[in-house]
Amino acid sequence: MLDITEVNSYDEFKKVLEEKGGFISAHWDGTTQSEEAIQSETKATIRCIPLDNPKEEGVCIYSGKPSTQRVLFAKAY
């Protein structure tokens, strides 16, 4: 069973990444700019965009732009 933590802010994202690890479910705006910035700052990358992901209105944890779904981030160790 995957250990997935849902977060709603970039600060929360970084805290979970450092203190707990595992997979993090977070809103992403779909741009390579945000994805690359998150990877550059935290070393975490998008691991999965679930095909059966329910559409969910939100805001990207990095850019604050609108997002329609969550994706799974994780750090390679």
PQR file with spaces between the fields and no chain letter, atoms N, CA, C, O and H, PARSE charges and radii, in Angstrom:
ATOM       1  N    MET     1       0.843   -1.183    0.000 -0.4000 1.5000
ATOM       2  CA   MET     1       0.000    0.000    0.000 -0.0000 2.0000
ATOM       3  C    MET     1       0.887    1.246    0.000  0.5500 1.7000
ATOM       4  O    MET     1       1.814    1.363    0.801 -0.5500 1.4000
ATOM       5  N    LEU     2       0.590    2.165   -0.904 -0.4000 1.5000
ATOM       6  CA   LEU     2       1.360    3.391   -0.987 -0.0000 2.0000
ATOM       7  C    LEU     2       1.011    4.331    0.164  0.5500 1.7000
ATOM       8  O    LEU     2      -0.147    4.447    0.565 -0.5500 1.4000
ATOM       9  H    LEU     2      -0.163    2.070   -1.555  0.4000 1.0000
ATOM      10  N    ASP     3       2.033    4.991    0.678 -0.4000 1.5000
ATOM      11  CA   ASP     3       1.821    6.011    1.694 -0.0000 2.0000
ATOM      12  C    ASP     3       1.728    7.347    0.972  0.5500 1.7000
ATOM      13  O    ASP     3       2.747    7.879    0.529 -0.5500 1.4000
ATOM      14  H    ASP     3       2.974    4.897    0.352  0.4000 1.0000
ATOM      15  N    ILE     4       0.532    7.896    0.847 -0.4000 1.5000
ATOM      16  CA   ILE     4       0.302    9.141    0.122 -0.0000 2.0000
ATOM      17  C    ILE     4      -0.204   10.200    1.096  0.5500 1.7000
ATOM      18  O    ILE     4      -1.180    9.988    1.816 -0.5500 1.4000
ATOM      19  H    ILE     4      -0.295    7.464    1.207  0.4000 1.0000
ATOM      20  N    THR     5       0.483   11.347    1.104 -0.4000 1.5000
ATOM      21  CA   THR     5       0.074   12.462    1.950 -0.0000 2.0000
ATOM      22  C    THR     5      -0.459   13.573    1.057  0.5500 1.7000
ATOM      23  O    THR     5       0.211   13.988    0.111 -0.5500 1.4000
ATOM      24  H    THR     5       1.275   11.519    0.519  0.4000 1.0000
ATOM      25  N    GLU     6      -1.650   14.052    1.349 -0.4000 1.5000
ATOM      26  CA   GLU     6      -2.252   15.139    0.577 -0.0000 2.0000
ATOM      27  C    GLU     6      -1.856   16.476    1.205  0.5500 1.7000
ATOM      28  O    GLU     6      -1.981   16.666    2.415 -0.5500 1.4000
ATOM      29  H    GLU     6      -2.195   13.715    2.117  0.4000 1.0000
ATOM      30  N    VAL     7      -1.376   17.401    0.365 -0.4000 1.5000
ATOM      31  CA   VAL     7      -0.995   18.731    0.850 -0.0000 2.0000
ATOM      32  C    VAL     7      -1.684   19.800    0.014  0.5500 1.7000
ATOM      33  O    VAL     7      -2.121   19.544   -1.108 -0.5500 1.4000
ATOM      34  H    VAL     7      -1.274   17.246   -0.617  0.4000 1.0000
ATOM      35  N    ASN     8      -1.777   21.009    0.580 -0.4000 1.5000
ATOM      36  CA   ASN     8      -2.456   22.098   -0.106 -0.0000 2.0000
ATOM      37  C    ASN     8      -1.639   23.374   -0.204  0.5500 1.7000
ATOM      38  O    ASN     8      -2.143   24.397   -0.665 -0.5500 1.4000
ATOM      39  H    ASN     8      -1.422   21.217    1.492  0.4000 1.0000
ATOM      40  N    SER     9      -0.371   23.328    0.229 -0.4000 1.5000
ATOM      41  CA   SER     9       0.495   24.499    0.099 -0.0000 2.0000
ATOM      42  C    SER     9       1.928   24.036   -0.145  0.5500 1.7000
ATOM      43  O    SER     9       2.290   22.896    0.145 -0.5500 1.4000
ATOM      44  H    SER     9       0.039   22.496    0.604  0.4000 1.0000
ATOM      45  N    TYR    10       2.733   24.948   -0.685 -0.4000 1.5000
ATOM      46  CA   TYR    10       4.124   24.615   -0.967 -0.0000 2.0000
ATOM      47  C    TYR    10       4.910   24.417    0.329  0.5500 1.7000
ATOM      48  O    TYR    10       5.771   23.541    0.403 -0.5500 1.4000
ATOM      49  H    TYR    10       2.439   25.875   -0.921  0.4000 1.0000
ATOM      50  N    ASP    11       4.618   25.223    1.347 -0.4000 1.5000
ATOM      51  CA   ASP    11       5.295   25.046    2.637 -0.0000 2.0000
ATOM      52  C    ASP    11       4.993   23.670    3.220  0.5500 1.7000
ATOM      53  O    ASP    11       5.889   22.987    3.715 -0.5500 1.4000
ATOM      54  H    ASP    11       3.918   25.935    1.287  0.4000 1.0000
ATOM      55  N    GLU    12       3.724   23.267    3.157 -0.4000 1.5000
ATOM      56  CA   GLU    12       3.325   21.951    3.649 -0.0000 2.0000
ATOM      57  C    GLU    12       4.007   20.856    2.825  0.5500 1.7000
ATOM      58  O    GLU    12       4.452   19.849    3.376 -0.5500 1.4000
ATOM      59  H    GLU    12       2.995   23.822    2.755  0.4000 1.0000
ATOM      60  N    PHE    13       4.089   21.049    1.518 -0.4000 1.5000
ATOM      61  CA   PHE    13       4.757   20.114    0.604 -0.0000 2.0000
ATOM      62  C    PHE    13       6.206   19.893    1.036  0.5500 1.7000
ATOM      63  O    PHE    13       6.651   18.755    1.181 -0.5500 1.4000
ATOM      64  H    PHE    13       3.728   21.867    1.070  0.4000 1.0000
ATOM      65  N    LYS    14       6.939   20.993    1.240 -0.4000 1.5000
ATOM      66  CA   LYS    14       8.351   20.884    1.614 -0.0000 2.0000
ATOM      67  C    LYS    14       8.523   20.240    2.986  0.5500 1.7000
ATOM      68  O    LYS    14       9.458   19.467    3.194 -0.5500 1.4000
ATOM      69  H    LYS    14       6.577   21.918    1.122  0.4000 1.0000
ATOM      70  N    LYS    15       7.634   20.551    3.917 -0.4000 1.5000
ATOM      71  CA   LYS    15       7.718   19.967    5.257 -0.0000 2.0000
ATOM      72  C    LYS    15       7.514   18.450    5.203  0.5500 1.7000
ATOM      73  O    LYS    15       8.283   17.699    5.803 -0.5500 1.4000
ATOM      74  H    LYS    15       6.875   21.179    3.748  0.4000 1.0000
ATOM      75  N    VAL    16       6.483   18.001    4.489 -0.4000 1.5000
ATOM      76  CA   VAL    16       6.218   16.561    4.369 -0.0000 2.0000
ATOM      77  C    VAL    16       7.382   15.876    3.662  0.5500 1.7000
ATOM      78  O    VAL    16       7.793   14.786    4.061 -0.5500 1.4000
ATOM      79  H    VAL    16       5.859   18.611    4.002  0.4000 1.0000
ATOM      80  N    LEU    17       7.910   16.496    2.631 -0.4000 1.5000
ATOM      81  CA   LEU    17       9.028   15.924    1.878 -0.0000 2.0000
ATOM      82  C    LEU    17      10.237   15.706    2.793  0.5500 1.7000
ATOM      83  O    LEU    17      10.887   14.663    2.725 -0.5500 1.4000
ATOM      84  H    LEU    17       7.576   17.381    2.307  0.4000 1.0000
ATOM      85  N    GLU    18      10.534   16.674    3.632 -0.4000 1.5000
ATOM      86  CA   GLU    18      11.698   16.580    4.517 -0.0000 2.0000
ATOM      87  C    GLU    18      11.467   15.669    5.718  0.5500 1.7000
ATOM      88  O    GLU    18      12.358   14.911    6.100 -0.5500 1.4000
ATOM      89  H    GLU    18      10.006   17.521    3.687  0.4000 1.0000
ATOM      90  N    GLU    19      10.277   15.737    6.317 -0.4000 1.5000
ATOM      91  CA   GLU    19      10.039   15.033    7.570 -0.0000 2.0000
ATOM      92  C    GLU    19       9.450   13.634    7.409  0.5500 1.7000
ATOM      93  O    GLU    19       9.699   12.760    8.240 -0.5500 1.4000
ATOM      94  H    GLU    19       9.553   16.353    6.007  0.4000 1.0000
ATOM      95  N    LYS    20       8.680   13.418    6.361 -0.4000 1.5000
ATOM      96  CA   LYS    20       7.988   12.138    6.215 -0.0000 2.0000
ATOM      97  C    LYS    20       8.400   11.385    4.963  0.5500 1.7000
ATOM      98  O    LYS    20       8.630   10.177    5.010 -0.5500 1.4000
ATOM      99  H    LYS    20       8.478   14.128    5.686  0.4000 1.0000
ATOM     100  N    GLY    21       8.495   12.092    3.845 -0.4000 1.5000
ATOM     101  CA   GLY    21       8.822   11.449    2.581 -0.0000 2.0000
ATOM     102  C    GLY    21       7.614   10.722    2.007  0.5500 1.7000
ATOM     103  O    GLY    21       6.475   11.015    2.369 -0.5500 1.4000
ATOM     104  H    GLY    21       8.308   13.074    3.808  0.4000 1.0000
ATOM     105  N    GLY    22       7.863    9.787    1.123 -0.4000 1.5000
ATOM     106  CA   GLY    22       6.778    9.059    0.473 -0.0000 2.0000
ATOM     107  C    GLY    22       6.173    9.867   -0.659  0.5500 1.7000
ATOM     108  O    GLY    22       6.761   10.835   -1.140 -0.5500 1.4000
ATOM     109  H    GLY    22       8.788    9.548    0.829  0.4000 1.0000
ATOM     110  N    PHE    23       4.997    9.452   -1.070 -0.4000 1.5000
ATOM     111  CA   PHE    23       4.306   10.135   -2.160 -0.0000 2.0000
ATOM     112  C    PHE    23       3.481   11.295   -1.607  0.5500 1.7000
ATOM     113  O    PHE    23       2.879   11.200   -0.537 -0.5500 1.4000
ATOM     114  H    PHE    23       4.519    8.665   -0.679  0.4000 1.0000
ATOM     115  N    ILE    24       3.472   12.392   -2.367 -0.4000 1.5000
ATOM     116  CA   ILE    24       2.716   13.575   -1.966 -0.0000 2.0000
ATOM     117  C    ILE    24       1.728   13.916   -3.070  0.5500 1.7000
ATOM     118  O    ILE    24       2.106   14.093   -4.228 -0.5500 1.4000
ATOM     119  H    ILE    24       3.962   12.469   -3.236  0.4000 1.0000
ATOM     120  N    SER    25       0.468   14.006   -2.698 -0.4000 1.5000
ATOM     121  CA   SER    25      -0.600   14.376   -3.623 -0.0000 2.0000
ATOM     122  C    SER    25      -0.814   15.885   -3.513  0.5500 1.7000
ATOM     123  O    SER    25      -1.150   16.401   -2.446 -0.5500 1.4000
ATOM     124  H    SER    25       0.161   13.862   -1.758  0.4000 1.0000
ATOM     125  N    ALA    26      -0.614   16.587   -4.640 -0.4000 1.5000
ATOM     126  CA   ALA    26      -0.714   18.044   -4.613 -0.0000 2.0000
ATOM     127  C    ALA    26      -1.228   18.565   -5.948  0.5500 1.7000
ATOM     128  O    ALA    26      -1.039   17.937   -6.990 -0.5500 1.4000
ATOM     129  H    ALA    26      -0.342   16.168   -5.506  0.4000 1.0000
ATOM     130  N    HIS    27      -1.877   19.716   -5.900 -0.4000 1.5000
ATOM     131  CA   HIS    27      -2.323   20.364   -7.132 -0.0000 2.0000
ATOM     132  C    HIS    27      -1.126   20.919   -7.888  0.5500 1.7000
ATOM     133  O    HIS    27      -0.181   21.438   -7.293 -0.5500 1.4000
ATOM     134  H    HIS    27      -2.031   20.225   -5.053  0.4000 1.0000
ATOM     135  N    TRP    28      -1.184   20.799   -9.213 -0.4000 1.5000
ATOM     136  CA   TRP    28      -0.135   21.273  -10.119 -0.0000 2.0000
ATOM     137  C    TRP    28      -0.820   21.919  -11.302  0.5500 1.7000
ATOM     138  O    TRP    28      -1.837   21.417  -11.781 -0.5500 1.4000
ATOM     139  H    TRP    28      -1.951   20.377   -9.695  0.4000 1.0000
ATOM     140  N    ASP    29      -0.277   23.029  -11.779 -0.4000 1.5000
ATOM     141  CA   ASP    29      -0.924   23.803  -12.847 -0.0000 2.0000
ATOM     142  C    ASP    29      -0.716   23.238  -14.250  0.5500 1.7000
ATOM     143  O    ASP    29      -1.248   23.779  -15.219 -0.5500 1.4000
ATOM     144  H    ASP    29       0.549   23.437  -11.390  0.4000 1.0000
ATOM     145  N    GLY    30       0.054   22.155  -14.367 -0.4000 1.5000
ATOM     146  CA   GLY    30       0.242   21.516  -15.671 -0.0000 2.0000
ATOM     147  C    GLY    30       1.371   22.097  -16.501  0.5500 1.7000
ATOM     148  O    GLY    30       1.574   21.666  -17.637 -0.5500 1.4000
ATOM     149  H    GLY    30       0.487   21.716  -13.579  0.4000 1.0000
ATOM     150  N    THR    31       2.121   23.070  -15.969 -0.4000 1.5000
ATOM     151  CA   THR    31       3.198   23.678  -16.757 -0.0000 2.0000
ATOM     152  C    THR    31       4.549   23.064  -16.423  0.5500 1.7000
ATOM     153  O    THR    31       4.806   22.662  -15.288 -0.5500 1.4000
ATOM     154  H    THR    31       1.956   23.420  -15.047  0.4000 1.0000
ATOM     155  N    THR    32       5.405   23.000  -17.434 -0.4000 1.5000
ATOM     156  CA   THR    32       6.761   22.496  -17.195 -0.0000 2.0000
ATOM     157  C    THR    32       7.546   23.464  -16.316  0.5500 1.7000
ATOM     158  O    THR    32       8.444   23.047  -15.586 -0.5500 1.4000
ATOM     159  H    THR    32       5.196   23.326  -18.356  0.4000 1.0000
ATOM     160  N    GLN    33       7.212   24.767  -16.380 -0.4000 1.5000
ATOM     161  CA   GLN    33       7.919   25.742  -15.550 -0.0000 2.0000
ATOM     162  C    GLN    33       7.747   25.430  -14.061  0.5500 1.7000
ATOM     163  O    GLN    33       8.722   25.427  -13.308 -0.5500 1.4000
ATOM     164  H    GLN    33       6.482   25.106  -16.973  0.4000 1.0000
ATOM     165  N    SER    34       6.525   25.173  -13.644 -0.4000 1.5000
ATOM     166  CA   SER    34       6.282   24.857  -12.236 -0.0000 2.0000
ATOM     167  C    SER    34       6.918   23.527  -11.860  0.5500 1.7000
ATOM     168  O    SER    34       7.530   23.400  -10.800 -0.5500 1.4000
ATOM     169  H    SER    34       5.734   25.176  -14.255  0.4000 1.0000
ATOM     170  N    GLU    35       6.770   22.547  -12.729 -0.4000 1.5000
ATOM     171  CA   GLU    35       7.354   21.230  -12.455 -0.0000 2.0000
ATOM     172  C    GLU    35       8.871   21.327  -12.294  0.5500 1.7000
ATOM     173  O    GLU    35       9.434   20.750  -11.364 -0.5500 1.4000
ATOM     174  H    GLU    35       6.273   22.651  -13.590  0.4000 1.0000
ATOM     175  N    GLU    36       9.532   22.054  -13.195 -0.4000 1.5000
ATOM     176  CA   GLU    36      10.986   22.185  -13.144 -0.0000 2.0000
ATOM     177  C    GLU    36      11.440   22.990  -11.925  0.5500 1.7000
ATOM     178  O    GLU    36      12.471   22.681  -11.328 -0.5500 1.4000
ATOM     179  H    GLU    36       9.075   22.523  -13.950  0.4000 1.0000
ATOM     180  N    ALA    37      10.678   24.019  -11.554 -0.4000 1.5000
ATOM     181  CA   ALA    37      11.024   24.828  -10.386 -0.0000 2.0000
ATOM     182  C    ALA    37      10.925   23.994   -9.105  0.5500 1.7000
ATOM     183  O    ALA    37      11.799   24.066   -8.241 -0.5500 1.4000
ATOM     184  H    ALA    37       9.840   24.270  -12.038  0.4000 1.0000
ATOM     185  N    ILE    38       9.856   23.204   -8.990 -0.4000 1.5000
ATOM     186  CA   ILE    38       9.691   22.330   -7.820 -0.0000 2.0000
ATOM     187  C    ILE    38      10.842   21.330   -7.751  0.5500 1.7000
ATOM     188  O    ILE    38      11.406   21.094   -6.683 -0.5500 1.4000
ATOM     189  H    ILE    38       9.146   23.146   -9.692  0.4000 1.0000
ATOM     190  N    GLN    39      11.185   20.743   -8.902 -0.4000 1.5000
ATOM     191  CA   GLN    39      12.275   19.767   -8.933 -0.0000 2.0000
ATOM     192  C    GLN    39      13.609   20.424   -8.572  0.5500 1.7000
ATOM     193  O    GLN    39      14.401   19.850   -7.825 -0.5500 1.4000
ATOM     194  H    GLN    39      10.726   20.935   -9.770  0.4000 1.0000
ATOM     195  N    SER    40      13.854   21.609   -9.095 -0.4000 1.5000
ATOM     196  CA   SER    40      15.099   22.308   -8.827 -0.0000 2.0000
ATOM     197  C    SER    40      15.246   22.651   -7.342  0.5500 1.7000
ATOM     198  O    SER    40      16.333   22.531   -6.778 -0.5500 1.4000
ATOM     199  H    SER    40      13.210   22.074   -9.702  0.4000 1.0000
ATOM     200  N    GLU    41      14.150   23.077   -6.718 -0.4000 1.5000
ATOM     201  CA   GLU    41      14.188   23.499   -5.319 -0.0000 2.0000
ATOM     202  C    GLU    41      14.135   22.344   -4.319  0.5500 1.7000
ATOM     203  O    GLU    41      14.709   22.443   -3.234 -0.5500 1.4000
ATOM     204  H    GLU    41      13.267   23.175   -7.177  0.4000 1.0000
ATOM     205  N    THR    42      13.451   21.248   -4.672 -0.4000 1.5000
ATOM     206  CA   THR    42      13.220   20.187   -3.689 -0.0000 2.0000
ATOM     207  C    THR    42      13.760   18.819   -4.096  0.5500 1.7000
ATOM     208  O    THR    42      13.833   17.914   -3.265 -0.5500 1.4000
ATOM     209  H    THR    42      12.985   21.169   -5.553  0.4000 1.0000
ATOM     210  N    LYS    43      14.135   18.658   -5.346 -0.4000 1.5000
ATOM     211  CA   LYS    43      14.558   17.364   -5.917 -0.0000 2.0000
ATOM     212  C    LYS    43      13.393   16.394   -6.085  0.5500 1.7000
ATOM     213  O    LYS    43      13.610   15.238   -6.449 -0.5500 1.4000
ATOM     214  H    LYS    43      14.076   19.393   -6.021  0.4000 1.0000
ATOM     215  N    ALA    44      12.169   16.836   -5.829 -0.4000 1.5000
ATOM     216  CA   ALA    44      10.986   15.983   -6.021 -0.0000 2.0000
ATOM     217  C    ALA    44      10.482   16.147   -7.448  0.5500 1.7000
ATOM     218  O    ALA    44      10.526   17.238   -8.017 -0.5500 1.4000
ATOM     219  H    ALA    44      11.994   17.775   -5.534  0.4000 1.0000
ATOM     220  N    THR    45      10.002   15.043   -8.013 -0.4000 1.5000
ATOM     221  CA   THR    45       9.460   15.074   -9.367 -0.0000 2.0000
ATOM     222  C    THR    45       8.067   14.448   -9.386  0.5500 1.7000
ATOM     223  O    THR    45       7.674   13.728   -8.468 -0.5500 1.4000
ATOM     224  H    THR    45       9.966   14.157   -7.550  0.4000 1.0000
ATOM     225  N    ILE    46       7.344   14.742  -10.446 -0.4000 1.5000
ATOM     226  CA   ILE    46       6.033   14.118  -10.612 -0.0000 2.0000
ATOM     227  C    ILE    46       6.263   12.661  -10.964  0.5500 1.7000
ATOM     228  O    ILE    46       6.969   12.346  -11.922 -0.5500 1.4000
ATOM     229  H    ILE    46       7.663   15.327  -11.192  0.4000 1.0000
ATOM     230  N    ARG    47       5.662   11.772  -10.182 -0.4000 1.5000
ATOM     231  CA   ARG    47       5.808   10.338  -10.395 -0.0000 2.0000
ATOM     232  C    ARG    47       4.629    9.743  -11.118  0.5500 1.7000
ATOM     233  O    ARG    47       4.753    8.722  -11.794 -0.5500 1.4000
ATOM     234  H    ARG    47       5.089   12.028   -9.403  0.4000 1.0000
ATOM     235  N    CYS    48       3.477   10.382  -10.977 -0.4000 1.5000
ATOM     236  CA   CYS    48       2.274    9.806  -11.561 -0.0000 2.0000
ATOM     237  C    CYS    48       1.195   10.873  -11.700  0.5500 1.7000
ATOM     238  O    CYS    48       0.979   11.688  -10.802 -0.5500 1.4000
ATOM     239  H    CYS    48       3.376   11.212  -10.427  0.4000 1.0000
ATOM     240  N    ILE    49       0.528   10.847  -12.842 -0.4000 1.5000
ATOM     241  CA   ILE    49      -0.695   11.616  -13.032 -0.0000 2.0000
ATOM     242  C    ILE    49      -1.777   10.552  -13.198  0.5500 1.7000
ATOM     243  O    ILE    49      -1.994   10.058  -14.305 -0.5500 1.4000
ATOM     244  H    ILE    49       0.703   10.186  -13.571  0.4000 1.0000
ATOM     245  N    PRO    50      -2.458   10.194  -12.106 -0.5600 1.5000
ATOM     246  CA   PRO    50      -3.423    9.094  -12.158  0.2800 2.0000
ATOM     247  C    PRO    50      -4.477    9.277  -13.245  0.5500 1.7000
ATOM     248  O    PRO    50      -5.090   10.338  -13.358 -0.5500 1.4000
ATOM     249  N    LEU    51      -4.680    8.232  -14.039 -0.4000 1.5000
ATOM     250  CA   LEU    51      -5.651    8.285  -15.130 -0.0000 2.0000
ATOM     251  C    LEU    51      -7.080    8.393  -14.614  0.5500 1.7000
ATOM     252  O    LEU    51      -7.934    9.006  -15.253 -0.5500 1.4000
ATOM     253  H    LEU    51      -4.182    7.370  -13.946  0.4000 1.0000
ATOM     254  N    ASP    52      -7.334    7.794  -13.453 -0.4000 1.5000
ATOM     255  CA   ASP    52      -8.687    7.824  -12.895 -0.0000 2.0000
ATOM     256  C    ASP    52      -8.844    8.922  -11.845  0.5500 1.7000
ATOM     257  O    ASP    52      -9.752    8.888  -11.015 -0.5500 1.4000
ATOM     258  H    ASP    52      -6.640    7.296  -12.933  0.4000 1.0000
ATOM     259  N    ASN    53      -7.934    9.896  -11.905 -0.4000 1.5000
ATOM     260  CA   ASN    53      -7.962   11.008  -10.957 -0.0000 2.0000
ATOM     261  C    ASN    53      -9.274   11.781  -11.073  0.5500 1.7000
ATOM     262  O    ASN    53      -9.652   12.180  -12.174 -0.5500 1.4000
ATOM     263  H    ASN    53      -7.196    9.924  -12.580  0.4000 1.0000
ATOM     264  N    PRO    54      -9.963   11.995   -9.978 -0.5600 1.5000
ATOM     265  CA   PRO    54     -11.165   12.827  -10.059  0.2800 2.0000
ATOM     266  C    PRO    54     -10.772   14.271  -10.307  0.5500 1.7000
ATOM     267  O    PRO    54      -9.793   14.758   -9.740 -0.5500 1.4000
ATOM     268  N    LYS    55     -11.532   14.961  -11.153 -0.4000 1.5000
ATOM     269  CA   LYS    55     -11.272   16.380  -11.387 -0.0000 2.0000
ATOM     270  C    LYS    55     -11.641   17.124  -10.113  0.5500 1.7000
ATOM     271  O    LYS    55     -12.704   16.906   -9.532 -0.5500 1.4000
ATOM     272  H    LYS    55     -12.327   14.566  -11.614  0.4000 1.0000
ATOM     273  N    GLU    56     -10.757   17.993   -9.697 -0.4000 1.5000
ATOM     274  CA   GLU    56     -10.927   18.701   -8.435 -0.0000 2.0000
ATOM     275  C    GLU    56     -10.357   20.106   -8.598  0.5500 1.7000
ATOM     276  O    GLU    56      -9.167   20.270   -8.868 -0.5500 1.4000
ATOM     277  H    GLU    56      -9.893   18.171  -10.168  0.4000 1.0000
ATOM     278  N    GLU    57     -11.196   21.108   -8.438 -0.4000 1.5000
ATOM     279  CA   GLU    57     -10.730   22.481   -8.557 -0.0000 2.0000
ATOM     280  C    GLU    57      -9.782   22.809   -7.410  0.5500 1.7000
ATOM     281  O    GLU    57     -10.038   22.449   -6.261 -0.5500 1.4000
ATOM     282  H    GLU    57     -12.163   20.975   -8.219  0.4000 1.0000
ATOM     283  N    GLY    58      -8.702   23.485   -7.723 -0.4000 1.5000
ATOM     284  CA   GLY    58      -7.740   23.875   -6.713 -0.0000 2.0000
ATOM     285  C    GLY    58      -6.744   24.855   -7.299  0.5500 1.7000
ATOM     286  O    GLY    58      -6.938   25.381   -8.395 -0.5500 1.4000
ATOM     287  H    GLY    58      -8.494   23.777   -8.657  0.4000 1.0000
ATOM     288  N    VAL    59      -5.684   25.089   -6.562 -0.4000 1.5000
ATOM     289  CA   VAL    59      -4.614   25.957   -7.052 -0.0000 2.0000
ATOM     290  C    VAL    59      -3.286   25.237   -6.923  0.5500 1.7000
ATOM     291  O    VAL    59      -3.057   24.491   -5.970 -0.5500 1.4000
ATOM     292  H    VAL    59      -5.527   24.661   -5.672  0.4000 1.0000
ATOM     293  N    CYS    60      -2.420   25.466   -7.885 -0.4000 1.5000
ATOM     294  CA   CYS    60      -1.091   24.863   -7.908 -0.0000 2.0000
ATOM     295  C    CYS    60      -0.340   25.265   -6.642  0.5500 1.7000
ATOM     296  O    CYS    60      -0.337   26.436   -6.264 -0.5500 1.4000
ATOM     297  H    CYS    60      -2.605   26.072   -8.659  0.4000 1.0000
ATOM     298  N    ILE    61       0.295   24.295   -5.990 -0.4000 1.5000
ATOM     299  CA   ILE    61       1.024   24.585   -4.759 -0.0000 2.0000
ATOM     300  C    ILE    61       2.198   25.516   -5.008  0.5500 1.7000
ATOM     301  O    ILE    61       2.631   26.219   -4.094 -0.5500 1.4000
ATOM     302  H    ILE    61       0.292   23.344   -6.297  0.4000 1.0000
ATOM     303  N    TYR    62       2.724   25.535   -6.233 -0.4000 1.5000
ATOM     304  CA   TYR    62       3.894   26.369   -6.525 -0.0000 2.0000
ATOM     305  C    TYR    62       3.522   27.731   -7.092  0.5500 1.7000
ATOM     306  O    TYR    62       3.974   28.759   -6.587 -0.5500 1.4000
ATOM     307  H    TYR    62       2.373   24.965   -6.975  0.4000 1.0000
ATOM     308  N    SER    63       2.703   27.746   -8.135 -0.4000 1.5000
ATOM     309  CA   SER    63       2.431   29.003   -8.842 -0.0000 2.0000
ATOM     310  C    SER    63       1.187   29.738   -8.361  0.5500 1.7000
ATOM     311  O    SER    63       1.053   30.944   -8.568 -0.5500 1.4000
ATOM     312  H    SER    63       2.336   26.911   -8.545  0.4000 1.0000
ATOM     313  N    GLY    64       0.276   29.009   -7.717 -0.4000 1.5000
ATOM     314  CA   GLY    64      -0.978   29.621   -7.312 -0.0000 2.0000
ATOM     315  C    GLY    64      -1.984   29.718   -8.445  0.5500 1.7000
ATOM     316  O    GLY    64      -3.072   30.267   -8.272 -0.5500 1.4000
ATOM     317  H    GLY    64       0.385   28.029   -7.549  0.4000 1.0000
ATOM     318  N    LYS    65      -1.618   29.183   -9.613 -0.4000 1.5000
ATOM     319  CA   LYS    65      -2.527   29.188  -10.769 -0.0000 2.0000
ATOM     320  C    LYS    65      -3.579   28.101  -10.604  0.5500 1.7000
ATOM     321  O    LYS    65      -3.375   27.150   -9.849 -0.5500 1.4000
ATOM     322  H    LYS    65      -0.734   28.737   -9.754  0.4000 1.0000
ATOM     323  N    PRO    66      -4.708   28.234  -11.307 -0.5600 1.5000
ATOM     324  CA   PRO    66      -5.761   27.214  -11.209  0.2800 2.0000
ATOM     325  C    PRO    66      -5.261   25.823  -11.609  0.5500 1.7000
ATOM     326  O    PRO    66      -4.419   25.674  -12.495 -0.5500 1.4000
ATOM     327  N    SER    67      -5.805   24.818  -10.932 -0.4000 1.5000
ATOM     328  CA   SER    67      -5.475   23.424  -11.198 -0.0000 2.0000
ATOM     329  C    SER    67      -6.765   22.619  -11.181  0.5500 1.7000
ATOM     330  O    SER    67      -7.686   22.920  -10.420 -0.5500 1.4000
ATOM     331  H    SER    67      -6.489   24.939  -10.212  0.4000 1.0000
ATOM     332  N    THR    68      -6.825   21.595  -12.022 -0.4000 1.5000
ATOM     333  CA   THR    68      -8.038   20.777  -12.081 -0.0000 2.0000
ATOM     334  C    THR    68      -7.860   19.395  -11.471  0.5500 1.7000
ATOM     335  O    THR    68      -8.824   18.641  -11.348 -0.5500 1.4000
ATOM     336  H    THR    68      -6.077   21.351  -12.640  0.4000 1.0000
ATOM     337  N    GLN    69      -6.617   19.056  -11.084 -0.4000 1.5000
ATOM     338  CA   GLN    69      -6.399   17.740  -10.496 -0.0000 2.0000
ATOM     339  C    GLN    69      -5.107   17.713   -9.698  0.5500 1.7000
ATOM     340  O    GLN    69      -4.242   18.578   -9.839 -0.5500 1.4000
ATOM     341  H    GLN    69      -5.834   19.669  -11.184  0.4000 1.0000
ATOM     342  N    ARG    70      -5.004   16.698   -8.859 -0.4000 1.5000
ATOM     343  CA   ARG    70      -3.786   16.468   -8.091 -0.0000 2.0000
ATOM     344  C    ARG    70      -2.905   15.464   -8.833  0.5500 1.7000
ATOM     345  O    ARG    70      -3.393   14.617   -9.581 -0.5500 1.4000
ATOM     346  H    ARG    70      -5.706   15.996   -8.745  0.4000 1.0000
ATOM     347  N    VAL    71      -1.606   15.580   -8.611 -0.4000 1.5000
ATOM     348  CA   VAL    71      -0.646   14.619   -9.149 -0.0000 2.0000
ATOM     349  C    VAL    71       0.194   14.115   -7.984  0.5500 1.7000
ATOM     350  O    VAL    71       0.182   14.697   -6.900 -0.5500 1.4000
ATOM     351  H    VAL    71      -1.209   16.268   -8.004  0.4000 1.0000
ATOM     352  N    LEU    72       0.917   13.039   -8.216 -0.4000 1.5000
ATOM     353  CA   LEU    72       1.774   12.472   -7.165 -0.0000 2.0000
ATOM     354  C    LEU    72       3.215   12.866   -7.378  0.5500 1.7000
ATOM     355  O    LEU    72       3.792   12.606   -8.434 -0.5500 1.4000
ATOM     356  H    LEU    72       0.927   12.566   -9.097  0.4000 1.0000
ATOM     357  N    PHE    73       3.800   13.498   -6.365 -0.4000 1.5000
ATOM     358  CA   PHE    73       5.208   13.857   -6.375 -0.0000 2.0000
ATOM     359  C    PHE    73       5.942   12.923   -5.433  0.5500 1.7000
ATOM     360  O    PHE    73       5.362   12.401   -4.481 -0.5500 1.4000
ATOM     361  H    PHE    73       3.331   13.708   -5.507  0.4000 1.0000
ATOM     362  N    ALA    74       7.220   12.716   -5.703 -0.4000 1.5000
ATOM     363  CA   ALA    74       8.087   11.968   -4.784 -0.0000 2.0000
ATOM     364  C    ALA    74       9.527   12.326   -5.089  0.5500 1.7000
ATOM     365  O    ALA    74       9.850   12.852   -6.154 -0.5500 1.4000
ATOM     366  H    ALA    74       7.692   13.140   -6.476  0.4000 1.0000
ATOM     367  N    LYS    75      10.363   12.031   -4.144 -0.4000 1.5000
ATOM     368  CA   LYS    75      11.794   12.270   -4.269 -0.0000 2.0000
ATOM     369  C    LYS    75      12.478   10.926   -4.458  0.5500 1.7000
ATOM     370  O    LYS    75      12.158    9.960   -3.765 -0.5500 1.4000
ATOM     371  H    LYS    75      10.100   11.604   -3.279  0.4000 1.0000
ATOM     372  N    ALA    76      13.419   10.860   -5.392 -0.4000 1.5000
ATOM     373  CA   ALA    76      14.193    9.632   -5.598 -0.0000 2.0000
ATOM     374  C    ALA    76      15.312    9.580   -4.567  0.5500 1.7000
ATOM     375  O    ALA    76      15.999   10.572   -4.327 -0.5500 1.4000
ATOM     376  H    ALA    76      13.679   11.645   -5.954  0.4000 1.0000
ATOM     377  N    TYR    77      15.483    8.418   -3.966 -0.4000 1.5000
ATOM     378  CA   TYR    77      16.521    8.278   -2.944 -0.0000 2.0000
ATOM     379  C    TYR    77      17.597    7.335   -3.405  0.5500 1.7000
ATOM     380  O    TYR    77      18.558    7.091   -2.676 -0.5500 1.4000
ATOM     381  H    TYR    77      14.924    7.612   -4.160  0.4000 1.0000
